Amino acid sequence: MHRPAIRAPNTEQVALLIATAEDPEFGLFLRLAAVTGARRGELCALPSLTPLPR
């Protein structure tokens, strides 16, 4: 099975993505992902910064 090559964004693309995030918490999430290099599953397992409605 052929998988397409994964291309990581360059520094300028990551900075633009973080800068244009409309939600500050999403911007923080993106920054955390970029700085730590955490995997998708690790990032999704983090507790939410916003309490969920009951």
GINOR-V72954 format. One record per residue. RES is the residue in one letter. PHI is phi in degrees with one decimal (none if undefined). PSI is psi in whole degrees, -180 to 180 (none if undefined). D_LAST is the distance of its C-alpha to the last C-alpha in whole Angstrom. Layout:
# GINOR-V72954
res=RES phi=PHI psi=PSI d_last=D_LAST
res=RES phi=PHI psi=PSI d_last=D_LAST
This chain:
# GINOR-V72954
res=M phi=none psi=125 d_last=44
res=H phi=-88.8 psi=128 d_last=44
res=R phi=-110.5 psi=137 d_last=41
res=P phi=-66.8 psi=150 d_last=42
res=A phi=-65.7 psi=140 d_last=42
res=I phi=-92.5 psi=128 d_last=39
res=R phi=-110.1 psi=117 d_last=40
res=A phi=-75.9 psi=144 d_last=38
res=P phi=-68.0 psi=151 d_last=38
res=N phi=-82.7 psi=176 d_last=40
res=T phi=-58.4 psi=-42 d_last=39
res=E phi=-65.8 psi=-39 d_last=40
res=Q phi=-66.4 psi=-41 d_last=37
res=V phi=-65.3 psi=-44 d_last=35
res=A phi=-61.6 psi=-41 d_last=35
res=L phi=-65.8 psi=-42 d_last=35
res=L phi=-61.2 psi=-46 d_last=32
res=I phi=-65.6 psi=-43 d_last=30
res=A phi=-65.3 psi=-31 d_last=32
res=T phi=-95.7 psi=2 d_last=30
res=A phi=-64.7 psi=122 d_last=27
res=E phi=-74.5 psi=-32 d_last=25
res=D phi=-95.0 psi=123 d_last=22
res=P phi=-58.8 psi=-35 d_last=23
res=E phi=-68.5 psi=-36 d_last=20
res=F phi=-68.8 psi=-38 d_last=22
res=G phi=-61.0 psi=-40 d_last=25
res=L phi=-64.7 psi=-41 d_last=25
res=F phi=-60.3 psi=-45 d_last=23
res=L phi=-63.6 psi=-42 d_last=27
res=R phi=-62.6 psi=-44 d_last=29
res=L phi=-61.5 psi=-43 d_last=27
res=A phi=-63.1 psi=-43 d_last=28
res=A phi=-69.2 psi=-40 d_last=32
res=V phi=-77.5 psi=-40 d_last=33
res=T phi=-88.0 psi=-26 d_last=32
res=G phi=71.5 psi=20 d_last=33
res=A phi=-63.7 psi=151 d_last=30
res=R phi=-76.9 psi=161 d_last=29
res=R phi=-54.2 psi=-47 d_last=26
res=G phi=-63.1 psi=-37 d_last=25
res=E phi=-67.1 psi=-40 d_last=25
res=L phi=-69.2 psi=-39 d_last=23
res=C phi=-69.5 psi=-22 d_last=21
res=A phi=-81.5 psi=-9 d_last=20
res=L phi=-67.2 psi=145 d_last=19
res=P phi=-66.2 psi=150 d_last=16
res=S phi=-69.9 psi=146 d_last=14
res=L phi=-81.4 psi=-18 d_last=15
res=T phi=-113.1 psi=126 d_last=12
res=P phi=-63.6 psi=141 d_last=9
res=L phi=-77.5 psi=145 d_last=6
res=P phi=-67.1 psi=148 d_last=4
res=R phi=-100.2 psi=none d_last=0
